[in-house]
Amino acid sequence: MSWLIARPAPEAEPLAERLRGLGYAAQAYPAIQIEPLSIDHRVIMELDQFDTLIVVSKAAARRLIDEVDEYWPQLPIDQTCIAVGPGTAHILSDYGFAPQVPAQHDSEGVLALCAQAQRILLAAGLGGRQAIEQGLADRSVTRLALYQRTPVALPPGPEHGVLERAWVTSVDIAQQVAQWNLPGLRAWVPSQRVADQARAFGLTVERVLPSASDQALITALEKESV
């Protein structure tokens, strides 16, 4: 089984290495790159005015920490922090946040943790995760757009013809992988929402996993090999 790992750097190559260590052929070809955006630093300076902080990705967590470190020698107290998935939570925890992680690692899971939230800071990319904002339309939500996603062309390589499966972890990635037009490629995705969009772009979706984490893919492959 030959894998295309399409998630952005720096996660793509380490996962490809893990798969190769398990005996799979794997190539890291990030389908999008993360580019930082200029932000209004007043939002960071007023971080303690938000009762809830939602961080939607590893990229958002890394950039948020860089910004917070400039202004906050000590993190605000009594603030609820929610990370969409365990990878994002790990980055936040290492810095000193105490993030909650929803049982369901998606927008619906995040909303389930927001019953008491009133003034919310959503640390995210430009666009995306609209379901969170829509689900909190009756609250005060400030989106802090920390980065944008830019599509990446598929680099030339003779191994493209033998790639059988792709790990496609977001709608943006699905769109770009579909544009690469790799014949016979079957996608594994982390949610039904991504699966539906990937099919609309023309990808063949083979498996829907419960999470976008690397471990979710590894666990699924280990179960298949038993």
C-alpha positions in Angstrom: 0.0 0.0 0.0 1.6 3.3 -1.1 0.6 6.5 0.7 0.4 10.1 -0.2 0.6 12.3 3.0 -1.0 15.6 1.9 -1.2 17.5 5.2 0.9 20.6 5.6 4.4 20.8 6.9 5.8 20.2 9.5 3.4 17.3 10.1 3.6 15.6 6.7 7.1 14.2 6.6 7.2 12.8 10.2 4.0 10.9 9.5 5.4 9.5 6.2 8.4 8.4 8.2 6.2 6.6 10.7 4.4 4.8 7.9 7.7 3.8 6.3 8.7 2.4 9.6 5.6 0.2 9.6 6.5 -1.1 6.2 4.4 1.1 4.0 5.6 3.1 1.0 4.8 6.7 1.8 5.5 10.1 0.3 5.0 13.5 1.9 3.5 16.0 -0.5 1.9 18.8 1.4 -1.1 20.0 -0.6 -1.3 23.4 1.1 1.2 25.6 2.9 0.5 27.8 6.0 1.3 31.5 5.6 1.1 33.8 8.7 -1.2 36.8 8.5 -0.8 40.2 10.1 -3.1 40.6 13.1 -4.6 43.3 15.3 -2.4 42.9 18.4 -5.1 44.6 20.5 -7.0 41.3 20.5 -4.0 39.6 22.1 -3.6 42.4 24.6 -7.2 41.9 25.6 -7.0 38.1 25.8 -8.3 38.1 29.4 -11.6 39.8 28.2 -12.7 36.5 26.6 -14.2 33.8 28.8 -13.5 31.1 26.2 -10.6 30.5 23.8 -11.1 28.1 20.9 -8.1 26.9 19.0 -8.9 25.0 15.8 -5.6 23.6 14.6 -1.9 23.0 15.3 -1.0 26.0 13.1 -3.3 28.2 15.0 -1.9 27.0 18.3 1.7 27.7 17.3 1.0 31.2 16.0 -1.2 32.0 19.0 1.5 31.0 21.4 4.1 33.2 19.6 1.8 36.2 19.9 0.7 35.6 23.5 4.3 35.2 24.5 4.9 38.8 23.5 2.3 40.3 25.8 1.4 37.8 28.6 4.1 36.8 31.0 1.4 34.8 32.8 -1.7 33.4 31.1 -5.2 34.7 32.0 -6.9 32.8 34.8 -10.4 31.4 34.8 -10.5 31.2 31.0 -11.8 28.1 29.3 -9.5 26.8 26.5 -10.8 24.4 23.9 -8.7 22.6 21.4 -10.3 20.8 18.4 -8.0 17.8 18.6 -5.4 16.2 20.8 -2.5 17.4 18.6 -3.5 21.0 19.1 -4.1 20.4 22.8 -0.6 19.0 23.2 1.0 22.1 21.8 -1.2 24.3 24.0 -0.5 22.2 27.1 3.2 22.4 26.6 3.0 26.2 26.8 0.8 26.2 29.9 -2.8 26.3 28.7 -5.2 23.7 30.1 -7.2 22.8 27.0 -10.4 20.7 26.9 -10.7 18.4 24.0 -14.1 17.4 22.7 -14.9 13.7 22.5 -15.8 14.3 18.8 -12.8 16.1 17.2 -14.8 18.5 15.0 -16.9 21.7 15.1 -19.9 19.9 16.5 -17.7 18.5 19.3 -16.4 22.0 20.1 -19.9 23.4 20.3 -20.9 20.8 22.8 -18.3 22.3 25.2 -19.5 25.8 24.8 -22.7 25.8 26.8 -21.4 28.4 29.2 -19.4 30.4 26.8 -20.4 34.0 26.2 -17.5 36.0 24.9 -15.3 33.8 22.7 -12.0 34.2 20.9 -11.7 31.8 17.9 -8.1 31.3 17.0 -8.1 29.9 13.4 -7.1 30.4 9.8 -8.7 32.7 7.3 -12.1 31.2 6.6 -12.9 27.6 7.6 -14.7 26.3 10.7 -17.7 28.4 9.8 -19.9 25.9 11.6 -18.4 27.0 14.9 -19.3 30.7 14.3 -22.7 29.7 13.1 -23.4 27.5 16.1 -22.4 30.4 18.4 -24.3 33.1 16.5 -26.1 34.1 19.7 -22.9 34.8 21.5 -20.1 37.3 21.1 -17.4 35.7 18.8 -14.2 37.3 17.6 -12.3 35.5 14.9 -8.5 35.9 15.2 -7.3 34.9 11.7 -3.7 33.9 12.3 -2.8 32.3 8.9 -4.1 31.5 5.4 -3.8 28.3 3.4 -2.2 28.5 0.0 -2.4 25.6 -2.5 0.8 23.8 -3.5 1.5 22.3 -6.9 2.4 18.6 -6.9 6.2 18.3 -7.4 7.4 16.1 -10.3 8.1 12.5 -9.4 8.1 9.1 -11.0 6.4 7.6 -8.0 3.1 9.4 -8.6 1.7 6.6 -10.7 2.1 4.1 -7.8 0.4 6.2 -5.1 -2.7 4.3 -4.0 -4.1 6.1 -1.0 -4.0 9.6 0.4 -4.5 10.9 3.9 -6.6 14.0 3.4 -7.3 15.8 6.6 -9.2 18.9 5.5 -11.5 20.3 2.8 -8.8 22.6 1.5 -6.4 19.7 1.2 -9.1 17.6 -0.5 -9.7 20.3 -3.1 -6.0 20.5 -4.0 -5.4 16.8 -4.1 -8.3 16.5 -6.5 -6.8 19.0 -8.7 -3.6 17.0 -8.8 -5.7 14.4 -10.7 -3.8 11.2 -9.6 -5.5 8.2 -11.3 -6.8 5.5 -9.0 -6.0 7.4 -5.8 -8.3 6.6 -2.9 -8.7 9.0 0.0 -8.9 8.4 3.7 -10.5 11.3 5.5 -11.2 12.3 9.2 -14.9 13.2 9.1 -18.1 12.8 7.1 -17.9 16.6 6.3 -14.5 16.2 4.6 -15.7 13.0 2.9 -18.7 14.8 1.4 -16.6 17.7 0.1 -13.9 15.4 -1.2 -16.4 13.4 -3.2 -17.8 16.7 -4.6 -14.3 17.6 -5.8 -14.1 14.2 -7.5 -12.0 12.2 -5.1 -12.8 8.6 -4.3 -13.2 8.3 -0.5 -12.4 4.8 0.8 -12.5 5.3 4.6 -13.8 7.9 7.1 -11.8 7.9 10.3 -12.9 9.4 13.6 -10.1 12.0 13.8 -7.5 13.9 11.8 -4.7 12.9 14.2 -1.8 10.8 12.9 -2.6 8.2 15.5 -6.1 7.7 14.0 -4.5 6.7 10.7 -1.9 4.5 12.4 -4.6 2.7 14.5 -6.8 2.1 11.4 -3.9 0.6 9.5 -2.9 -1.6 12.4 -6.4 -2.9 12.6 -6.4 -3.6 8.9 -3.2 -5.6 9.2 -4.5 -7.9 11.9 
